[in-house]
Amino acid sequence: MPFDLTKVIRPNILALAPYRCARDDYSSGILLDANENAYGPSLPVEQEGSLNRYPDPYHVKVKERLLQLRKVPSVANFFLGVGSDEVIDLVIRVSCVPGKDKILITPPTYGMYSVCAQINDAGVVKCNLDVEEGRFQLKVDEVLASLKANPDVKVVFLCSPGNPTGTCLTHDSIRAVLESGFEGLVVVDEAYVDFVDHAEGSVASWVEKYPNLLVMQTLSKSFGLAGIRLGIAIGQPDLIQILNNTKAPYNIGTPSAQIAQEALSEAGLQKMYEYRSALIDQRNKLIDSLASFPVPGIGRILGGNDANFVLVQILNAENQPCNERSEKVYKLLAESKDVVVRFRGKEPGCTGCLRITVGTPEENATLLARLQEVLTIV
Ligand SMILES: Cc1ncc(COP(=O)(O)O)c(C=O)c1O
């Protein structure tokens, strides 16, 4: 059966007459239509970029640059959000009837899917990844069975590379969900995709083929721009239009859009690739150092290491992954050693695990030294 967007999107959203302003029709001349301040921004030093004016609601120039980078056919395939976190919320909001519909997630996974579901009063169906041996892959048959058993699921969130798994889902498994006949949306969160150094990376180009696919990316990770809050959704134009109709009219501010445009220029991209290589290099060095740690207590590094962090087990005296010790290490690192990592031991398949973001060479050296100190104490 062909995918029918009208079956996924809530009727009130389909019927929405989006907010319109005079500038949708007329954008030049003496602009006395939007109750802006004609005298200008109240800043001590003049800034570039007409900050007294409302921003472009769609930021087409940013999208034109993304288009070249991500090999997607048209600017109509892009939605820009206040981080991918806004996209997650919007996707749930446009598709899930509160108190009735649900999302499906595959733990261990990014926490905001469930948080946004709860905010929108949508249920959460969980179908854990195959966590044996730190594989962190979809159990496709179980996902499909779960979708059949829960017809109210409107959105499946797949995270690839996953957080906290650092592992790309196989393209075959993503394709299997897309082609399963599931009538809802399949969101593939690719926040960390630029750190993948093998062929099974982004599925963004698949949006041409699959109308039920929405790929999320962000400038927060590989581009090092978490501060500007710019998330990206890539999908077919009718789905993107729904997101545009529903968002706040001027969600992305002018300074964020200007910085995004610079980051997506040729010089910006060169810098991104440079940092990306350096981070991958540091990731490999960090893994090597953890794998041959000078004191006992470091276990396996789990997952595929496809992102800018590693997931490592802390062991007890019996060489078993241990949450109690891991949490102590986490706390001591933060409270006495000035190094903050993330304890993830309570996630399925992550017993005893700390998630360590790859830092600069100096930061990684300090982390390793202080981790060694802490492991001799706790
Ligand atoms: C998997 C995943 N998706 C999305 C986000 C949020 O990204 P953004 O900064 O674009 O909101 C994160 C941030 O940690 C993440 O790990």
The ligand as an ORCA input file, in Angstrom:
! r2SCAN-3c Opt
* xyz 0 1
  C      21.137     11.539     19.029
  C      20.940     12.975     19.271
  N      19.989     13.620     18.601
  C      19.783     14.927     18.770
  C      20.520     15.650     19.677
  C      20.206     17.096     19.886
  O      20.823     17.858     18.951
  P      20.558     19.412     18.819
  O      21.686     20.092     19.500
  O      20.559     19.633     17.325
  O      19.222     19.725     19.434
  C      21.542     15.022     20.406
  C      22.359     15.790     21.367
  O      23.091     15.300     22.168
  C      21.744     13.650     20.195
  O      22.675     12.970     20.881
*
